[in-house]
Amino acid sequence: MTRVSLGDASLANMLARQGAELRGQVQRATQEVTTGRHADLGKALRGDFSPLLAIDASIARLSAFGRVATDAGTQTAAQQAAMAGLSSLATGITPMLIGMRDFQTAAQTSTLGAQARGRLESAIGLLNTQAAGRAVFSGVETGTIPLGPADDMLAALETAVAGATTGGQVAAAVLDWFDDPSGFGAFYRGGSPLPAVAVAPGQMVGPGTTAMDPVLRKTLAGFAMAALLDRGVLSGMHEERARLAVVAGETLLAGEDGRIALAARIGIAEAQIEAARTRNAAETTALGILRSEIASVDQYEAATRLEAARTQLEALYLLTARVSRLSLTEFLR
């Protein structure tokens, strides 16, 4: 019977420990060769994680800026599209309204009134535009569309122009209503303009246009003047109805420069937001590369360690096999 001495047991334990350590080295080196990253980052950094923490904090901050910039970009893009629509609606009817100076038939006036009413409804629809579930011309009240139906607006205007007997008087009353806090100001359902938001480190952008903007109110007033013709305003006074149509066209024409300027202002905000998003993305990419470099391992060095550990492990297995075959008989030989 073979007896195992205390020395034999100690040798076996030592070989087992060395085997476990070498297998761990092989596993870590294999992981590093495969992933290109340190298996034990804390050891590689000597316990100093401050560089990584600083990079992660910067990436998180840029990500927050990115979300804000995306929301702001969606808002301004929707506003810009609405402005393009408003300009198209205005330019499509303005020449016909102004042309009523020369053509004053009752039928033509009524036809233009019906067209203007449809364009007023479309204009209100554009100003009630929502993007990502948010009303873009309602200011801080993003959950509420800014304007009610065109019929409600025209009904309020009919009251405002009651008693007017000329086209000029009706037009003046309409303009007054759109400037009156208790007129259009009460009709408006939104809130104050959105404050400027940070879209990048040190950069603020304010997509704060609302339906209360003077340019937008003047455009709506032009449509509304002509739309009142479809409600029978100045009924029976063909010349005054034609004169109202002309003033409506002139109001829309006079507002063209304002619409262009407002669209340009929104466009500038769009450009700033896009530039900020590009800059944030570039900085995030650079930080990601830096973080990867800190966490990465020299794969050639890792492969060298892997090969060395495998060689040592194979040698240990061979030694262990030889030791395990020792017997008292072989020892006495």
C-alpha positions as CSV (number, residue, x, y, z in Angstrom):
1,M,0.0,0.0,0.0
2,T,1.3,3.4,-1.0
3,R,1.6,6.0,1.8
4,V,1.4,9.7,1.2
5,S,3.7,11.7,3.4
6,L,3.2,15.3,4.6
7,G,5.7,16.4,2.1
8,D,3.8,14.8,-0.7
9,A,0.6,16.5,0.4
10,S,2.4,19.9,0.6
11,L,3.8,19.4,-2.9
12,A,0.3,18.5,-4.2
13,N,-1.2,21.6,-2.6
14,M,1.6,23.8,-4.0
15,L,1.1,22.4,-7.5
16,A,-2.7,23.0,-7.2
17,R,-2.2,26.6,-6.2
18,Q,0.2,27.2,-9.0
19,G,-2.1,25.6,-11.4
20,A,-5.1,27.7,-10.3
21,E,-2.9,30.9,-10.6
22,L,-1.7,30.0,-14.0
23,R,-5.2,29.1,-15.2
24,G,-6.3,32.5,-14.0
25,Q,-3.5,34.2,-15.9
26,V,-4.4,32.3,-19.1
27,Q,-8.1,33.3,-18.7
28,R,-7.3,37.0,-18.1
29,A,-4.8,37.1,-20.9
30,T,-7.2,35.3,-23.3
31,Q,-9.9,37.8,-22.4
32,E,-7.6,40.8,-23.0
33,V,-6.4,39.4,-26.3
34,T,-10.0,38.8,-27.4
35,T,-11.5,42.1,-26.2
36,G,-8.5,44.4,-26.3
37,R,-9.4,45.7,-22.8
38,H,-7.8,45.2,-19.4
39,A,-9.4,42.3,-17.5
40,D,-8.6,44.1,-14.2
41,L,-9.0,47.8,-15.0
42,G,-8.5,48.7,-11.4
43,K,-5.1,47.0,-11.3
44,A,-4.1,48.6,-14.6
45,L,-5.0,52.1,-13.3
46,R,-3.4,51.3,-9.9
47,G,-6.8,52.1,-8.2
48,D,-7.0,55.6,-9.7
49,F,-10.3,55.8,-11.5
50,S,-10.5,59.6,-11.6
51,P,-9.6,60.0,-15.3
52,L,-12.3,57.6,-16.3
53,L,-14.8,59.2,-13.9
54,A,-14.1,62.6,-15.4
55,I,-14.5,61.3,-18.9
56,D,-17.8,59.5,-18.0
57,A,-19.1,62.7,-16.4
58,S,-18.3,64.7,-19.5
59,I,-20.0,62.2,-21.8
60,A,-23.1,62.2,-19.6
61,R,-23.2,66.0,-19.7
62,L,-22.8,66.0,-23.5
63,S,-25.6,63.4,-23.7
64,A,-27.9,65.7,-21.8
65,F,-27.0,68.6,-24.0
66,G,-27.7,66.4,-27.0
67,R,-31.2,65.6,-25.8
68,V,-32.0,69.2,-25.2
69,A,-30.6,70.1,-28.7
70,T,-32.7,67.4,-30.3
71,D,-35.9,68.7,-28.7
72,A,-35.0,72.3,-29.6
73,G,-34.2,71.2,-33.2
74,T,-37.5,69.5,-33.6
75,Q,-39.3,72.6,-32.3
76,T,-37.5,75.0,-34.7
77,A,-37.8,72.7,-37.7
78,A,-41.6,72.5,-37.1
79,Q,-41.8,76.3,-36.7
80,Q,-39.8,76.8,-39.9
81,A,-42.1,74.4,-41.8
82,A,-45.1,76.3,-40.5
83,M,-43.6,79.7,-41.6
84,A,-43.1,78.3,-45.1
85,G,-46.7,77.2,-45.2
86,L,-48.0,80.6,-44.0
87,S,-45.9,82.5,-46.6
88,S,-47.3,80.2,-49.3
89,L,-50.9,80.8,-48.1
90,A,-50.4,84.5,-48.1
91,T,-48.6,84.8,-51.5
92,G,-51.2,82.6,-53.1
93,I,-54.1,85.0,-52.4
94,T,-52.5,88.5,-52.0
95,P,-52.5,89.4,-55.7
96,M,-56.1,88.4,-56.1
97,L,-57.2,90.5,-53.1
98,I,-55.3,93.6,-54.2
99,G,-56.7,93.0,-57.7
100,M,-60.1,93.8,-56.4
101,R,-59.3,97.5,-57.0
102,D,-60.2,96.8,-60.7
103,F,-62.7,94.0,-60.4
104,Q,-65.5,94.7,-57.9
105,T,-68.2,92.2,-58.8
106,A,-70.2,90.7,-55.9
107,A,-69.6,87.2,-57.1
108,Q,-65.8,87.6,-57.2
109,T,-65.7,89.2,-53.8
110,S,-67.7,86.4,-52.3
111,T,-65.5,83.8,-54.0
112,L,-62.3,85.5,-52.5
113,G,-64.0,85.6,-49.1
114,A,-64.6,81.8,-49.2
115,Q,-60.9,81.3,-50.3
116,A,-59.7,83.5,-47.5
117,R,-61.7,81.7,-45.0
118,G,-60.1,78.4,-46.1
119,R,-56.7,79.9,-45.9
120,L,-57.4,81.3,-42.4
121,E,-58.3,77.8,-41.3
122,S,-55.1,76.4,-42.8
123,A,-53.1,79.2,-41.2
124,I,-54.5,78.4,-37.8
125,G,-53.8,74.7,-38.4
126,L,-50.2,75.6,-39.1
127,L,-49.8,77.6,-35.9
128,N,-51.4,74.7,-34.0
129,T,-48.6,72.4,-35.3
130,Q,-47.4,69.8,-32.8
131,A,-44.0,68.1,-32.9
132,A,-43.2,65.1,-30.7
133,G,-46.5,65.7,-29.0
134,R,-45.7,69.4,-28.2
135,A,-47.4,72.5,-29.6
136,V,-44.6,74.5,-31.1
137,F,-46.2,78.0,-31.0
138,S,-47.7,77.8,-27.5
139,G,-44.6,78.8,-25.6
140,V,-44.3,77.2,-22.2
141,E,-47.8,75.7,-22.5
142,T,-46.6,73.0,-24.9
143,G,-49.5,70.7,-24.0
144,T,-52.1,73.1,-25.4
145,I,-52.6,74.2,-29.0
146,P,-52.4,78.0,-29.1
147,L,-55.5,78.8,-31.2
148,G,-59.1,77.8,-31.3
149,P,-61.2,77.2,-34.5
150,A,-61.4,79.8,-37.2
151,D,-65.2,80.0,-36.7
152,D,-64.7,81.1,-33.1
153,M,-62.2,83.7,-34.2
154,L,-64.5,85.1,-36.9
155,A,-67.5,85.1,-34.6
156,A,-65.4,87.3,-32.1
157,L,-64.4,89.5,-35.0
158,E,-68.0,89.9,-36.2
159,T,-68.8,91.4,-32.7
160,A,-65.7,93.6,-32.9
161,V,-66.6,95.1,-36.3
162,A,-70.3,95.5,-35.5
163,G,-71.4,99.0,-36.6
164,A,-68.6,99.5,-39.1
165,T,-69.9,100.7,-42.4
166,T,-66.8,100.9,-44.6
167,G,-64.1,98.6,-45.5
168,G,-61.5,100.8,-43.8
169,Q,-63.5,100.7,-40.5
170,V,-63.8,97.0,-40.6
171,A,-60.1,96.6,-41.3
172,A,-59.1,98.9,-38.5
173,A,-61.4,97.1,-36.1
174,V,-59.8,93.8,-37.0
175,L,-56.3,95.1,-36.5
176,D,-57.4,96.5,-33.1
177,W,-58.8,93.2,-32.1
178,F,-55.5,91.4,-32.9
179,D,-53.6,94.0,-30.8
180,D,-56.0,93.9,-27.9
181,P,-55.1,91.8,-24.9
182,S,-58.8,91.1,-24.4
183,G,-59.2,90.3,-28.1
184,F,-56.7,88.0,-29.7
185,G,-54.7,88.0,-26.4
186,A,-57.7,86.2,-24.8
187,F,-58.2,84.0,-27.8
188,Y,-54.6,82.8,-27.6
189,R,-54.4,79.7,-25.4
190,G,-50.7,79.3,-25.0
191,G,-48.2,80.8,-22.6
192,S,-45.2,83.0,-22.5
193,P,-42.2,82.2,-24.9
194,L,-40.0,79.3,-24.0
195,P,-36.8,80.4,-22.3
196,A,-33.4,79.9,-24.0
197,V,-32.0,76.4,-23.4
198,A,-28.4,75.2,-23.2
199,V,-27.7,73.1,-26.3
200,A,-23.9,72.9,-25.8
201,P,-21.4,74.0,-23.2
202,G,-21.7,77.8,-23.0
203,Q,-24.3,78.0,-25.8
204,M,-27.9,79.0,-25.3
205,V,-30.6,79.0,-28.0
206,G,-34.2,80.2,-27.6
207,P,-36.8,78.8,-29.9
208,G,-39.3,81.1,-28.2
209,T,-41.6,82.2,-31.1
210,T,-45.3,81.9,-30.2
211,A,-48.6,82.6,-32.0
212,M,-48.6,86.0,-30.2
213,D,-45.7,87.2,-32.3
214,P,-46.7,90.5,-34.0
215,V,-45.7,89.1,-37.4
216,L,-48.0,86.1,-37.0
217,R,-50.9,88.2,-35.7
218,K,-50.6,90.6,-38.6
219,T,-50.7,87.6,-41.1
220,L,-53.8,86.2,-39.4
221,A,-55.4,89.7,-39.4
222,G,-55.0,89.8,-43.2
223,F,-56.6,86.5,-43.7
224,A,-59.4,87.3,-41.2
225,M,-60.3,90.6,-42.9
226,A,-60.9,88.8,-46.2
227,A,-62.6,85.8,-44.4
228,L,-65.2,88.1,-42.9
229,L,-66.5,88.7,-46.4
230,D,-67.6,85.1,-46.4
231,R,-69.6,85.9,-43.2
232,G,-71.6,88.6,-44.9
233,V,-69.8,91.6,-43.5
234,L,-70.8,94.8,-45.2
235,S,-73.5,92.9,-47.0
236,G,-75.0,94.8,-50.0
237,M,-72.1,97.3,-50.1
238,H,-70.2,95.9,-53.0
239,E,-67.6,98.7,-53.2
240,E,-66.8,98.6,-49.5
241,R,-66.5,94.8,-49.6
242,A,-64.1,95.1,-52.4
243,R,-62.2,97.8,-50.5
244,L,-62.0,95.5,-47.5
245,A,-60.5,92.8,-49.8
246,V,-57.9,95.2,-51.0
247,V,-56.9,96.3,-47.5
248,A,-56.7,92.6,-46.5
249,G,-54.3,92.0,-49.5
250,E,-52.2,95.0,-48.6
251,T,-52.0,93.8,-45.0
252,L,-50.7,90.4,-46.1
253,L,-48.3,92.0,-48.5
254,A,-47.0,94.4,-45.8
255,G,-46.4,91.5,-43.5
256,E,-44.2,89.7,-46.1
257,D,-40.9,91.2,-44.9
258,G,-41.9,90.4,-41.3
259,R,-42.5,86.8,-42.2
260,I,-39.2,86.6,-44.0
261,A,-37.4,88.1,-41.0
262,L,-39.1,85.8,-38.6
263,A,-38.3,82.7,-40.7
264,A,-34.6,83.9,-40.9
265,R,-34.5,84.3,-37.1
266,I,-35.9,80.7,-36.7
267,G,-33.4,79.6,-39.3
268,I,-30.5,81.1,-37.3
269,A,-31.6,79.2,-34.2
270,E,-31.8,76.0,-36.3
271,A,-28.3,76.5,-37.6
272,Q,-27.0,77.1,-34.1
273,I,-28.7,74.0,-32.8
274,E,-27.3,71.8,-35.6
275,A,-23.8,73.2,-35.1
276,A,-24.1,72.5,-31.4
277,R,-25.3,68.9,-32.1
278,T,-22.4,68.3,-34.5
279,R,-19.9,69.7,-31.9
280,N,-21.4,67.7,-29.1
281,A,-21.2,64.5,-31.2
282,A,-17.6,65.1,-32.2
283,E,-16.6,65.8,-28.6
284,T,-18.4,62.7,-27.4
285,T,-16.6,60.6,-30.0
286,A,-13.2,62.0,-29.0
287,L,-14.0,61.3,-25.3
288,G,-15.1,57.8,-26.2
289,I,-11.8,57.2,-28.0
290,L,-9.8,58.5,-25.1
291,R,-11.8,56.3,-22.7
292,S,-11.2,53.3,-24.9
293,E,-7.5,54.0,-24.9
294,I,-7.3,54.2,-21.2
295,A,-9.2,50.9,-20.8
296,S,-7.4,49.2,-23.7
297,V,-4.5,46.8,-23.4
298,D,-1.5,46.2,-25.5
299,Q,-2.7,43.1,-27.4
300,Y,0.9,42.1,-28.4
301,E,2.0,42.2,-24.8
302,A,-1.2,40.4,-23.7
303,A,-0.6,37.7,-26.4
304,T,3.0,37.3,-25.1
305,R,1.8,36.8,-21.5
306,L,-0.8,34.4,-22.7
307,E,1.7,32.2,-24.5
308,A,4.1,32.3,-21.5
309,A,1.3,31.4,-19.1
310,R,0.2,28.5,-21.4
311,T,3.7,27.2,-21.6
312,Q,4.1,27.3,-17.8
313,L,0.7,25.7,-17.3
314,E,1.6,22.8,-19.7
315,A,4.9,22.3,-17.8
316,L,3.0,22.3,-14.5
317,Y,0.5,19.7,-15.8
318,L,3.5,17.5,-17.0
319,L,5.2,17.9,-13.6
320,T,1.9,17.1,-11.7
321,A,1.3,14.0,-13.9
322,R,4.8,12.7,-13.1
323,V,4.4,13.4,-9.4
324,S,1.1,11.6,-9.3
325,R,2.6,8.5,-10.8
326,L,5.2,8.1,-7.9
327,S,4.8,5.1,-5.7
328,L,6.7,3.5,-2.8
329,T,7.9,0.7,-5.1
330,E,9.2,3.1,-7.7
331,F,10.8,5.1,-4.9
332,L,12.6,2.0,-3.6
333,R,13.9,1.1,-7.0
